Amino acid sequence: MRSIWNGAISFGLVSIPIKLVNATESHSISFRQIHTEDGGRIRYRKFCELEDREVTQGEIGKGYEDADGTIIPISEEDLSSLPIPTAKTIEIVAFVPADRIDPLQMDAAYYLQASGAPAAKPYTLLREALKRSNKVAIAKFALRGRERLGMLRVVGDAIAMHGLLWPDEVRAPEGVAPDTNVTVRDKELDLADALMDTLGEVDLEDLHDEYREAVEEVIAAKAAGEALPQAPEPAAGGKVLDLMAALENSVRAARESRGEEAGEHAEVKSLPQRETARAAPKQTGGKKSASTAKKTAAKKTTASAKKSTAKSGQGTKKTASKSTAKKTTTKKTTSRKRPA
Protein backbone atom coordinates (compact mmCIF):
# COMPACT_ATOMS: atom_id res chain seq x y z
CA MET A 1 0.00 0.00 0.00
CA ARG A 2 1.27 3.46 -0.90
CA SER A 3 1.91 5.77 2.03
CA ILE A 4 0.24 9.19 2.06
CA TRP A 5 2.17 10.66 5.01
CA ASN A 6 5.50 9.96 6.70
CA GLY A 7 6.28 10.91 10.27
CA ALA A 8 6.42 9.47 13.76
CA ILE A 9 4.21 8.60 16.71
CA SER A 10 5.15 10.53 19.83
CA PHE A 11 4.51 8.26 22.85
CA GLY A 12 5.94 10.21 25.78
CA LEU A 13 9.68 10.25 25.13
CA VAL A 14 9.34 7.30 22.72
CA SER A 15 9.34 8.14 19.00
CA ILE A 16 8.06 5.51 16.54
CA PRO A 17 8.78 6.18 12.83
CA ILE A 18 5.67 5.27 10.82
CA LYS A 19 4.01 5.59 7.43
CA LEU A 20 0.34 6.45 7.08
CA VAL A 21 -1.63 4.39 4.55
CA ASN A 22 -5.33 4.38 3.73
CA ALA A 23 -7.24 1.58 5.47
CA THR A 24 -10.29 1.76 3.19
CA GLU A 25 -10.99 1.99 -0.53
CA SER A 26 -14.00 2.97 -2.56
CA HIS A 27 -15.55 0.52 -5.02
CA SER A 28 -18.23 2.89 -6.27
CA ILE A 29 -18.64 3.26 -10.04
CA SER A 30 -17.62 6.67 -11.37
CA PHE A 31 -19.13 8.30 -14.46
CA ARG A 32 -17.77 10.90 -16.86
CA GLN A 33 -19.71 13.91 -18.03
CA ILE A 34 -20.45 13.72 -21.75
CA HIS A 35 -22.17 15.73 -24.42
CA THR A 36 -25.46 13.87 -24.90
CA GLU A 37 -25.70 14.71 -28.61
CA ASP A 38 -22.42 13.16 -29.73
CA GLY A 39 -20.95 11.47 -26.61
CA GLY A 40 -17.97 13.81 -26.43
CA ARG A 41 -16.22 14.24 -23.07
CA ILE A 42 -16.94 17.36 -21.09
CA ARG A 43 -13.74 18.77 -19.58
CA TYR A 44 -13.09 21.69 -17.31
CA ARG A 45 -10.34 24.07 -18.25
CA LYS A 46 -8.67 26.33 -15.70
CA PHE A 47 -8.35 29.96 -16.73
CA CYS A 48 -6.68 32.88 -15.04
CA GLU A 49 -9.32 35.60 -14.85
CA LEU A 50 -6.70 38.37 -15.04
CA GLU A 51 -4.84 37.10 -18.11
CA ASP A 52 -7.87 35.31 -19.57
CA ARG A 53 -5.82 32.29 -20.57
CA GLU A 54 -5.67 28.62 -19.66
CA VAL A 55 -3.00 27.74 -17.09
CA THR A 56 -1.21 24.48 -16.37
CA GLN A 57 -1.28 22.59 -13.04
CA GLY A 58 2.26 23.75 -12.25
CA GLU A 59 1.11 27.37 -12.32
CA ILE A 60 -1.66 26.83 -9.79
CA GLY A 61 -1.11 27.51 -6.07
CA LYS A 62 -3.17 28.27 -2.97
CA GLY A 63 -4.54 31.56 -1.74
CA TYR A 64 -6.78 32.81 1.07
CA GLU A 65 -9.53 35.27 0.17
CA ASP A 66 -9.84 38.03 2.73
CA ALA A 67 -13.12 39.69 3.70
CA ASP A 68 -12.54 42.54 1.24
CA GLY A 69 -11.81 40.13 -1.62
CA THR A 70 -8.03 40.43 -1.44
CA ILE A 71 -6.22 37.15 -2.21
CA ILE A 72 -3.33 36.31 0.12
CA PRO A 73 -0.98 33.74 -1.50
CA ILE A 74 -0.07 30.74 0.76
CA SER A 75 2.71 28.45 -0.42
CA GLU A 76 3.49 24.88 0.60
CA GLU A 77 6.63 26.17 2.30
CA ASP A 78 4.47 28.45 4.45
CA LEU A 79 2.37 25.48 5.57
CA SER A 80 5.30 23.11 6.09
CA SER A 81 6.96 25.54 8.50
CA LEU A 82 3.95 25.97 10.78
CA PRO A 83 5.04 26.29 14.43
CA ILE A 84 3.10 23.27 15.69
CA PRO A 85 4.56 19.99 17.04
CA THR A 86 2.13 17.84 15.03
CA ALA A 87 3.41 18.91 11.60
CA LYS A 88 5.31 15.62 11.23
CA THR A 89 4.27 13.85 14.43
CA ILE A 90 1.21 11.98 15.63
CA GLU A 91 1.26 13.20 19.20
CA ILE A 92 -0.58 10.96 21.69
CA VAL A 93 -2.21 13.16 24.33
CA ALA A 94 -4.35 10.67 26.32
CA PHE A 95 -5.63 7.11 26.69
CA VAL A 96 -9.38 6.64 27.23
CA PRO A 97 -11.95 3.78 27.14
CA ALA A 98 -13.23 3.13 23.62
CA ASP A 99 -16.86 3.82 24.60
CA ARG A 100 -15.90 7.41 25.38
CA ILE A 101 -15.66 8.10 21.65
CA ASP A 102 -18.92 9.12 20.01
CA PRO A 103 -19.30 7.31 16.64
CA LEU A 104 -20.51 10.62 15.19
CA GLN A 105 -16.92 11.86 15.45
CA MET A 106 -15.51 8.99 13.35
CA ASP A 107 -13.92 10.04 10.06
CA ALA A 108 -11.46 8.42 7.63
CA ALA A 109 -9.48 5.34 8.72
CA TYR A 110 -5.75 4.72 8.28
CA TYR A 111 -3.19 2.05 9.10
CA LEU A 112 0.03 3.07 10.85
CA GLN A 113 2.86 1.08 9.28
CA ALA A 114 6.19 0.73 11.11
CA SER A 115 8.88 2.45 9.09
CA GLY A 116 11.99 0.25 9.10
CA ALA A 117 13.46 -2.26 11.56
CA PRO A 118 14.20 0.28 14.36
CA ALA A 119 10.47 1.02 14.62
CA ALA A 120 9.48 -2.62 15.19
CA LYS A 121 10.14 -2.76 18.95
CA PRO A 122 8.46 0.52 20.02
CA TYR A 123 5.58 -0.15 17.57
CA THR A 124 4.96 -3.57 19.14
CA LEU A 125 5.26 -2.06 22.63
CA LEU A 126 2.52 0.49 21.92
CA ARG A 127 0.30 -2.15 20.29
CA GLU A 128 0.56 -4.55 23.24
CA ALA A 129 0.05 -1.71 25.75
CA LEU A 130 -3.19 -0.75 23.98
CA LYS A 131 -4.33 -4.38 23.99
CA ARG A 132 -3.69 -4.90 27.69
CA SER A 133 -5.27 -1.63 28.77
CA ASN A 134 -8.44 -2.11 26.66
CA LYS A 135 -8.16 1.58 25.84
CA VAL A 136 -7.65 3.70 22.75
CA ALA A 137 -5.11 6.49 22.30
CA ILE A 138 -6.23 10.03 21.48
CA ALA A 139 -3.74 11.89 19.31
CA LYS A 140 -3.29 15.10 17.34
CA PHE A 141 -1.70 15.21 13.88
CA ALA A 142 -1.49 17.51 10.86
CA LEU A 143 -2.62 16.31 7.43
CA ARG A 144 -3.58 18.12 4.23
CA GLY A 145 -3.13 21.60 5.60
CA ARG A 146 -4.91 21.30 8.93
CA GLU A 147 -4.45 19.83 12.40
CA ARG A 148 -6.70 16.89 13.11
CA LEU A 149 -7.78 14.68 15.97
CA GLY A 150 -7.23 10.93 15.82
CA MET A 151 -7.98 7.71 17.71
CA LEU A 152 -5.45 4.86 17.70
CA ARG A 153 -6.65 1.29 18.25
CA VAL A 154 -5.41 -2.24 17.56
CA VAL A 155 -6.68 -4.12 14.50
CA GLY A 156 -5.18 -7.60 14.28
CA ASP A 157 -1.42 -7.12 14.56
CA ALA A 158 -1.51 -3.53 13.33
CA ILE A 159 -2.31 -0.15 14.80
CA ALA A 160 -5.09 1.72 13.04
CA MET A 161 -5.97 5.38 13.37
CA HIS A 162 -9.41 6.86 12.85
CA GLY A 163 -9.59 10.53 12.07
CA LEU A 164 -11.97 12.25 14.49
CA LEU A 165 -13.97 15.39 14.04
CA TRP A 166 -13.35 18.05 16.63
CA PRO A 167 -16.18 18.14 19.19
CA ASP A 168 -17.39 21.53 17.93
CA GLU A 169 -17.76 20.06 14.42
CA VAL A 170 -20.51 17.66 15.53
CA ARG A 171 -23.95 19.24 15.45
CA ALA A 172 -26.40 18.80 18.32
CA PRO A 173 -29.56 16.84 17.31
CA GLU A 174 -31.84 19.82 17.89
CA GLY A 175 -35.20 19.65 16.15
CA VAL A 176 -34.57 16.13 14.86
CA ALA A 177 -36.66 14.05 17.28
CA PRO A 178 -40.49 14.26 17.06
CA ASP A 179 -41.85 17.17 19.06
CA THR A 180 -45.21 15.49 19.71
CA ASN A 181 -46.01 13.37 22.75
CA VAL A 182 -46.24 9.71 21.76
CA THR A 183 -47.13 6.79 24.01
CA VAL A 184 -45.57 3.44 23.11
CA ARG A 185 -47.43 0.45 24.57
CA ASP A 186 -45.69 -2.59 26.02
CA LYS A 187 -47.36 -4.80 23.40
CA GLU A 188 -45.79 -2.71 20.64
CA LEU A 189 -42.38 -2.95 22.30
CA ASP A 190 -42.81 -6.71 22.63
CA LEU A 191 -43.56 -6.98 18.90
CA ALA A 192 -40.58 -4.77 18.05
CA ASP A 193 -38.34 -6.95 20.23
CA ALA A 194 -39.75 -10.08 18.58
CA LEU A 195 -39.00 -8.63 15.15
CA MET A 196 -35.42 -7.81 16.23
CA ASP A 197 -34.94 -11.33 17.58
CA THR A 198 -36.40 -12.89 14.41
CA LEU A 199 -34.15 -10.86 12.12
CA GLY A 200 -31.25 -11.89 14.34
CA GLU A 201 -27.62 -11.08 13.62
CA VAL A 202 -25.73 -10.94 10.35
CA ASP A 203 -22.17 -11.54 9.22
CA LEU A 204 -21.08 -8.25 7.67
CA GLU A 205 -18.93 -10.21 5.21
CA ASP A 206 -22.17 -11.52 3.64
CA LEU A 207 -23.43 -8.02 2.80
CA HIS A 208 -22.64 -6.53 -0.61
CA ASP A 209 -23.49 -3.51 -2.74
CA GLU A 210 -26.47 -4.63 -4.84
CA TYR A 211 -26.80 -1.19 -6.45
CA ARG A 212 -23.23 -1.32 -7.79
CA GLU A 213 -23.79 -4.86 -9.13
CA ALA A 214 -26.97 -3.73 -10.89
CA VAL A 215 -25.15 -0.77 -12.47
CA GLU A 216 -22.37 -3.11 -13.66
CA GLU A 217 -25.02 -5.34 -15.30
CA VAL A 218 -26.50 -2.34 -17.09
CA ILE A 219 -23.05 -1.22 -18.33
CA ALA A 220 -22.19 -4.75 -19.52
CA ALA A 221 -25.54 -5.10 -21.31
CA LYS A 222 -25.18 -1.76 -23.12
CA ALA A 223 -21.58 -2.52 -24.07
CA ALA A 224 -22.68 -5.86 -25.59
CA GLY A 225 -25.74 -4.37 -27.27
CA GLU A 226 -28.06 -6.60 -25.26
CA ALA A 227 -31.39 -5.84 -23.62
CA LEU A 228 -31.15 -4.15 -20.27
CA PRO A 229 -32.06 -6.24 -17.22
CA GLN A 230 -35.62 -5.71 -16.06
CA ALA A 231 -36.27 -4.05 -12.74
CA PRO A 232 -38.09 -6.26 -10.21
CA GLU A 233 -41.75 -5.60 -9.51
CA PRO A 234 -42.26 -3.31 -6.51
CA ALA A 235 -43.55 -4.98 -3.39
CA ALA A 236 -47.33 -4.93 -3.14
CA GLY A 237 -48.91 -3.05 -0.29
CA GLY A 238 -50.09 0.36 0.64
CA LYS A 239 -49.68 2.71 3.51
CA VAL A 240 -50.02 0.92 6.84
CA LEU A 241 -51.77 3.01 9.44
CA ASP A 242 -51.96 0.34 12.15
CA LEU A 243 -48.54 0.04 13.81
CA MET A 244 -49.46 -3.22 15.55
CA ALA A 245 -50.54 -4.80 12.26
CA ALA A 246 -47.35 -3.60 10.57
CA LEU A 247 -45.20 -5.13 13.32
CA GLU A 248 -47.13 -8.42 13.28
CA ASN A 249 -46.82 -8.65 9.50
CA SER A 250 -43.11 -7.86 9.73
CA VAL A 251 -42.53 -10.62 12.29
CA ARG A 252 -44.52 -13.08 10.17
CA ALA A 253 -42.62 -12.18 6.99
CA ALA A 254 -39.25 -12.42 8.75
CA ARG A 255 -40.09 -15.86 10.13
CA GLU A 256 -41.33 -17.11 6.77
CA SER A 257 -38.14 -15.87 5.08
CA ARG A 258 -36.17 -18.01 7.52
CA GLY A 259 -38.33 -21.05 6.85
CA GLU A 260 -40.11 -20.89 10.19
CA GLU A 261 -43.80 -21.52 10.63
CA ALA A 262 -45.39 -18.26 11.62
CA GLY A 263 -49.04 -19.37 11.70
CA GLU A 264 -51.91 -17.08 10.89
CA HIS A 265 -50.86 -14.53 13.47
CA ALA A 266 -47.47 -13.73 14.89
CA GLU A 267 -47.70 -14.98 18.44
CA VAL A 268 -45.61 -12.75 20.69
CA LYS A 269 -45.27 -13.18 24.41
CA SER A 270 -44.39 -10.43 26.83
CA LEU A 271 -40.70 -10.39 27.48
CA PRO A 272 -39.77 -11.58 30.98
CA GLN A 273 -37.27 -8.75 31.33
CA ARG A 274 -39.98 -6.14 30.96
CA GLU A 275 -42.36 -7.97 33.32
CA THR A 276 -39.60 -8.33 35.91
CA ALA A 277 -38.78 -4.65 35.58
CA ARG A 278 -42.41 -3.74 36.27
CA ALA A 279 -42.72 -6.14 39.21
CA ALA A 280 -39.61 -5.14 41.12
CA PRO A 281 -36.97 -2.42 40.72
CA LYS A 282 -34.12 -4.90 41.22
CA GLN A 283 -33.14 -7.14 38.33
CA THR A 284 -33.28 -10.87 38.88
CA GLY A 285 -31.90 -13.69 36.81
CA GLY A 286 -34.06 -15.39 34.24
CA LYS A 287 -33.70 -18.78 35.95
CA LYS A 288 -34.81 -17.39 39.32
CA SER A 289 -37.84 -15.73 37.73
CA ALA A 290 -38.84 -18.98 36.04
CA SER A 291 -38.35 -20.94 39.29
CA THR A 292 -40.43 -18.43 41.26
CA ALA A 293 -43.19 -18.59 38.64
CA LYS A 294 -43.21 -22.39 38.83
CA LYS A 295 -43.37 -22.36 42.64
CA THR A 296 -46.22 -19.85 42.58
CA ALA A 297 -48.13 -21.96 40.04
CA ALA A 298 -47.54 -25.10 42.14
CA LYS A 299 -48.83 -23.34 45.27
CA LYS A 300 -51.94 -22.19 43.40
CA THR A 301 -52.54 -25.72 42.09
CA THR A 302 -52.10 -27.25 45.57
CA ALA A 303 -54.43 -24.69 47.11
CA SER A 304 -57.06 -25.37 44.45
CA ALA A 305 -56.75 -29.12 45.05
CA LYS A 306 -57.19 -28.65 48.81
CA LYS A 307 -60.28 -26.53 48.30
CA SER A 308 -61.71 -29.09 45.91
CA THR A 309 -61.01 -31.92 48.41
CA ALA A 310 -62.56 -29.96 51.25
CA LYS A 311 -65.67 -29.26 49.20
CA SER A 312 -65.86 -32.90 48.20
CA GLY A 313 -65.52 -33.96 51.85
CA GLN A 314 -68.19 -31.56 52.92
CA GLY A 315 -70.50 -32.87 50.21
CA THR A 316 -69.87 -36.50 51.27
CA LYS A 317 -70.63 -35.66 54.91
CA LYS A 318 -73.88 -33.97 53.93
CA THR A 319 -74.89 -36.93 51.78
CA ALA A 320 -74.09 -39.37 54.60
CA SER A 321 -76.12 -37.30 57.08
CA LYS A 322 -79.08 -37.24 54.72
CA SER A 323 -78.82 -41.01 54.22
CA THR A 324 -78.73 -41.62 57.98
CA ALA A 325 -81.71 -39.38 58.50
CA LYS A 326 -83.68 -41.32 55.88
CA LYS A 327 -82.83 -44.65 57.54
CA THR A 328 -83.97 -43.35 60.94
CA THR A 329 -87.24 -42.12 59.48
CA THR A 330 -87.83 -45.49 57.81
CA LYS A 331 -87.24 -47.37 61.07
CA LYS A 332 -89.68 -45.12 62.91
CA THR A 333 -92.34 -45.61 60.26
CA THR A 334 -91.93 -49.42 60.33
CA SER A 335 -92.20 -49.61 64.11
CA ARG A 336 -95.43 -47.64 64.01
CA LYS A 337 -97.01 -50.06 61.49
CA ARG A 338 -96.32 -53.18 63.61
CA PRO A 339 -99.48 -54.49 65.54
CA ALA A 340 -99.47 -54.19 69.28
C-alpha positions as CSV (number, residue, x, y, z in Angstrom):
1,M,0.0,0.0,0.0
2,R,1.3,3.5,-0.9
3,S,1.9,5.8,2.0
4,I,0.2,9.2,2.1
5,W,2.2,10.7,5.0
6,N,5.5,10.0,6.7
7,G,6.3,10.9,10.3
8,A,6.4,9.5,13.8
9,I,4.2,8.6,16.7
10,S,5.1,10.5,19.8
11,F,4.5,8.3,22.8
12,G,5.9,10.2,25.8
13,L,9.7,10.2,25.1
14,V,9.3,7.3,22.7
15,S,9.3,8.1,19.0
16,I,8.1,5.5,16.5
17,P,8.8,6.2,12.8
18,I,5.7,5.3,10.8
19,K,4.0,5.6,7.4
20,L,0.3,6.5,7.1
21,V,-1.6,4.4,4.6
22,N,-5.3,4.4,3.7
23,A,-7.2,1.6,5.5
24,T,-10.3,1.8,3.2
25,E,-11.0,2.0,-0.5
26,S,-14.0,3.0,-2.6
27,H,-15.6,0.5,-5.0
28,S,-18.2,2.9,-6.3
29,I,-18.6,3.3,-10.0
30,S,-17.6,6.7,-11.4
31,F,-19.1,8.3,-14.5
32,R,-17.8,10.9,-16.9
33,Q,-19.7,13.9,-18.0
34,I,-20.4,13.7,-21.7
35,H,-22.2,15.7,-24.4
36,T,-25.5,13.9,-24.9
37,E,-25.7,14.7,-28.6
38,D,-22.4,13.2,-29.7
39,G,-20.9,11.5,-26.6
40,G,-18.0,13.8,-26.4
41,R,-16.2,14.2,-23.1
42,I,-16.9,17.4,-21.1
43,R,-13.7,18.8,-19.6
44,Y,-13.1,21.7,-17.3
45,R,-10.3,24.1,-18.3
46,K,-8.7,26.3,-15.7
47,F,-8.3,30.0,-16.7
48,C,-6.7,32.9,-15.0
49,E,-9.3,35.6,-14.8
50,L,-6.7,38.4,-15.0
51,E,-4.8,37.1,-18.1
52,D,-7.9,35.3,-19.6
53,R,-5.8,32.3,-20.6
54,E,-5.7,28.6,-19.7
55,V,-3.0,27.7,-17.1
56,T,-1.2,24.5,-16.4
57,Q,-1.3,22.6,-13.0
58,G,2.3,23.7,-12.3
59,E,1.1,27.4,-12.3
60,I,-1.7,26.8,-9.8
61,G,-1.1,27.5,-6.1
62,K,-3.2,28.3,-3.0
63,G,-4.5,31.6,-1.7
64,Y,-6.8,32.8,1.1
65,E,-9.5,35.3,0.2
66,D,-9.8,38.0,2.7
67,A,-13.1,39.7,3.7
68,D,-12.5,42.5,1.2
69,G,-11.8,40.1,-1.6
70,T,-8.0,40.4,-1.4
71,I,-6.2,37.2,-2.2
72,I,-3.3,36.3,0.1
73,P,-1.0,33.7,-1.5
74,I,-0.1,30.7,0.8
75,S,2.7,28.4,-0.4
76,E,3.5,24.9,0.6
77,E,6.6,26.2,2.3
78,D,4.5,28.4,4.4
79,L,2.4,25.5,5.6
80,S,5.3,23.1,6.1
81,S,7.0,25.5,8.5
82,L,4.0,26.0,10.8
83,P,5.0,26.3,14.4
84,I,3.1,23.3,15.7
85,P,4.6,20.0,17.0
86,T,2.1,17.8,15.0
87,A,3.4,18.9,11.6
88,K,5.3,15.6,11.2
89,T,4.3,13.8,14.4
90,I,1.2,12.0,15.6
91,E,1.3,13.2,19.2
92,I,-0.6,11.0,21.7
93,V,-2.2,13.2,24.3
94,A,-4.4,10.7,26.3
95,F,-5.6,7.1,26.7
96,V,-9.4,6.6,27.2
97,P,-12.0,3.8,27.1
98,A,-13.2,3.1,23.6
99,D,-16.9,3.8,24.6
100,R,-15.9,7.4,25.4
101,I,-15.7,8.1,21.7
102,D,-18.9,9.1,20.0
103,P,-19.3,7.3,16.6
104,L,-20.5,10.6,15.2
105,Q,-16.9,11.9,15.5
106,M,-15.5,9.0,13.3
107,D,-13.9,10.0,10.1
108,A,-11.5,8.4,7.6
109,A,-9.5,5.3,8.7
110,Y,-5.8,4.7,8.3
111,Y,-3.2,2.1,9.1
112,L,0.0,3.1,10.9
113,Q,2.9,1.1,9.3
114,A,6.2,0.7,11.1
115,S,8.9,2.4,9.1
116,G,12.0,0.2,9.1
117,A,13.5,-2.3,11.6
118,P,14.2,0.3,14.4
119,A,10.5,1.0,14.6
120,A,9.5,-2.6,15.2
121,K,10.1,-2.8,18.9
122,P,8.5,0.5,20.0
123,Y,5.6,-0.2,17.6
124,T,5.0,-3.6,19.1
125,L,5.3,-2.1,22.6
126,L,2.5,0.5,21.9
127,R,0.3,-2.1,20.3
128,E,0.6,-4.5,23.2
129,A,0.0,-1.7,25.8
130,L,-3.2,-0.7,24.0
131,K,-4.3,-4.4,24.0
132,R,-3.7,-4.9,27.7
133,S,-5.3,-1.6,28.8
134,N,-8.4,-2.1,26.7
135,K,-8.2,1.6,25.8
136,V,-7.7,3.7,22.8
137,A,-5.1,6.5,22.3
138,I,-6.2,10.0,21.5
139,A,-3.7,11.9,19.3
140,K,-3.3,15.1,17.3
141,F,-1.7,15.2,13.9
142,A,-1.5,17.5,10.9
143,L,-2.6,16.3,7.4
144,R,-3.6,18.1,4.2
145,G,-3.1,21.6,5.6
146,R,-4.9,21.3,8.9
147,E,-4.5,19.8,12.4
148,R,-6.7,16.9,13.1
149,L,-7.8,14.7,16.0
150,G,-7.2,10.9,15.8
151,M,-8.0,7.7,17.7
152,L,-5.4,4.9,17.7
153,R,-6.6,1.3,18.3
154,V,-5.4,-2.2,17.6
155,V,-6.7,-4.1,14.5
156,G,-5.2,-7.6,14.3
157,D,-1.4,-7.1,14.6
158,A,-1.5,-3.5,13.3
159,I,-2.3,-0.1,14.8
160,A,-5.1,1.7,13.0
161,M,-6.0,5.4,13.4
162,H,-9.4,6.9,12.9
163,G,-9.6,10.5,12.1
164,L,-12.0,12.2,14.5
165,L,-14.0,15.4,14.0
166,W,-13.4,18.1,16.6
167,P,-16.2,18.1,19.2
168,D,-17.4,21.5,17.9
169,E,-17.8,20.1,14.4
170,V,-20.5,17.7,15.5
171,R,-24.0,19.2,15.4
172,A,-26.4,18.8,18.3
173,P,-29.6,16.8,17.3
174,E,-31.8,19.8,17.9
175,G,-35.2,19.7,16.2
176,V,-34.6,16.1,14.9
177,A,-36.7,14.1,17.3
178,P,-40.5,14.3,17.1
179,D,-41.9,17.2,19.1
180,T,-45.2,15.5,19.7
181,N,-46.0,13.4,22.8
182,V,-46.2,9.7,21.8
183,T,-47.1,6.8,24.0
184,V,-45.6,3.4,23.1
185,R,-47.4,0.4,24.6
186,D,-45.7,-2.6,26.0
187,K,-47.4,-4.8,23.4
188,E,-45.8,-2.7,20.6
189,L,-42.4,-2.9,22.3
190,D,-42.8,-6.7,22.6
191,L,-43.6,-7.0,18.9
192,A,-40.6,-4.8,18.0
193,D,-38.3,-7.0,20.2
194,A,-39.7,-10.1,18.6
195,L,-39.0,-8.6,15.1
196,M,-35.4,-7.8,16.2
197,D,-34.9,-11.3,17.6
198,T,-36.4,-12.9,14.4
199,L,-34.1,-10.9,12.1
200,G,-31.3,-11.9,14.3
201,E,-27.6,-11.1,13.6
202,V,-25.7,-10.9,10.3
203,D,-22.2,-11.5,9.2
204,L,-21.1,-8.2,7.7
205,E,-18.9,-10.2,5.2
206,D,-22.2,-11.5,3.6
207,L,-23.4,-8.0,2.8
208,H,-22.6,-6.5,-0.6
209,D,-23.5,-3.5,-2.7
210,E,-26.5,-4.6,-4.8
211,Y,-26.8,-1.2,-6.5
212,R,-23.2,-1.3,-7.8
213,E,-23.8,-4.9,-9.1
214,A,-27.0,-3.7,-10.9
215,V,-25.2,-0.8,-12.5
216,E,-22.4,-3.1,-13.7
217,E,-25.0,-5.3,-15.3
218,V,-26.5,-2.3,-17.1
219,I,-23.1,-1.2,-18.3
220,A,-22.2,-4.8,-19.5
221,A,-25.5,-5.1,-21.3
222,K,-25.2,-1.8,-23.1
223,A,-21.6,-2.5,-24.1
224,A,-22.7,-5.9,-25.6
225,G,-25.7,-4.4,-27.3
226,E,-28.1,-6.6,-25.3
227,A,-31.4,-5.8,-23.6
228,L,-31.2,-4.1,-20.3
229,P,-32.1,-6.2,-17.2
230,Q,-35.6,-5.7,-16.1
231,A,-36.3,-4.0,-12.7
232,P,-38.1,-6.3,-10.2
233,E,-41.7,-5.6,-9.5
234,P,-42.3,-3.3,-6.5
235,A,-43.5,-5.0,-3.4
236,A,-47.3,-4.9,-3.1
237,G,-48.9,-3.0,-0.3
238,G,-50.1,0.4,0.6
239,K,-49.7,2.7,3.5
240,V,-50.0,0.9,6.8
241,L,-51.8,3.0,9.4
242,D,-52.0,0.3,12.1
243,L,-48.5,0.0,13.8
244,M,-49.5,-3.2,15.5
245,A,-50.5,-4.8,12.3
246,A,-47.3,-3.6,10.6
247,L,-45.2,-5.1,13.3
248,E,-47.1,-8.4,13.3
249,N,-46.8,-8.6,9.5
250,S,-43.1,-7.9,9.7
251,V,-42.5,-10.6,12.3
252,R,-44.5,-13.1,10.2
253,A,-42.6,-12.2,7.0
254,A,-39.2,-12.4,8.8
255,R,-40.1,-15.9,10.1
256,E,-41.3,-17.1,6.8
257,S,-38.1,-15.9,5.1
258,R,-36.2,-18.0,7.5
259,G,-38.3,-21.1,6.8
260,E,-40.1,-20.9,10.2
261,E,-43.8,-21.5,10.6
262,A,-45.4,-18.3,11.6
263,G,-49.0,-19.4,11.7
264,E,-51.9,-17.1,10.9
265,H,-50.9,-14.5,13.5
266,A,-47.5,-13.7,14.9
267,E,-47.7,-15.0,18.4
268,V,-45.6,-12.8,20.7
269,K,-45.3,-13.2,24.4
270,S,-44.4,-10.4,26.8
271,L,-40.7,-10.4,27.5
272,P,-39.8,-11.6,31.0
273,Q,-37.3,-8.8,31.3
274,R,-40.0,-6.1,31.0
275,E,-42.4,-8.0,33.3
276,T,-39.6,-8.3,35.9
277,A,-38.8,-4.6,35.6
278,R,-42.4,-3.7,36.3
279,A,-42.7,-6.1,39.2
280,A,-39.6,-5.1,41.1
281,P,-37.0,-2.4,40.7
282,K,-34.1,-4.9,41.2
283,Q,-33.1,-7.1,38.3
284,T,-33.3,-10.9,38.9
285,G,-31.9,-13.7,36.8
286,G,-34.1,-15.4,34.2
287,K,-33.7,-18.8,36.0
288,K,-34.8,-17.4,39.3
289,S,-37.8,-15.7,37.7
290,A,-38.8,-19.0,36.0
291,S,-38.3,-20.9,39.3
292,T,-40.4,-18.4,41.3
293,A,-43.2,-18.6,38.6
294,K,-43.2,-22.4,38.8
295,K,-43.4,-22.4,42.6
296,T,-46.2,-19.9,42.6
297,A,-48.1,-22.0,40.0
298,A,-47.5,-25.1,42.1
299,K,-48.8,-23.3,45.3
300,K,-51.9,-22.2,43.4
301,T,-52.5,-25.7,42.1
302,T,-52.1,-27.3,45.6
303,A,-54.4,-24.7,47.1
304,S,-57.1,-25.4,44.5
305,A,-56.8,-29.1,45.0
306,K,-57.2,-28.7,48.8
307,K,-60.3,-26.5,48.3
308,S,-61.7,-29.1,45.9
309,T,-61.0,-31.9,48.4
310,A,-62.6,-30.0,51.2
311,K,-65.7,-29.3,49.2
312,S,-65.9,-32.9,48.2
313,G,-65.5,-34.0,51.9
314,Q,-68.2,-31.6,52.9
315,G,-70.5,-32.9,50.2
316,T,-69.9,-36.5,51.3
317,K,-70.6,-35.7,54.9
318,K,-73.9,-34.0,53.9
319,T,-74.9,-36.9,51.8
320,A,-74.1,-39.4,54.6
321,S,-76.1,-37.3,57.1
322,K,-79.1,-37.2,54.7
323,S,-78.8,-41.0,54.2
324,T,-78.7,-41.6,58.0
325,A,-81.7,-39.4,58.5
326,K,-83.7,-41.3,55.9
327,K,-82.8,-44.7,57.5
328,T,-84.0,-43.3,60.9
329,T,-87.2,-42.1,59.5
330,T,-87.8,-45.5,57.8
331,K,-87.2,-47.4,61.1
332,K,-89.7,-45.1,62.9
333,T,-92.3,-45.6,60.3
334,T,-91.9,-49.4,60.3
335,S,-92.2,-49.6,64.1
336,R,-95.4,-47.6,64.0
337,K,-97.0,-50.1,61.5
338,R,-96.3,-53.2,63.6
339,P,-99.5,-54.5,65.5
340,A,-99.5,-54.2,69.3
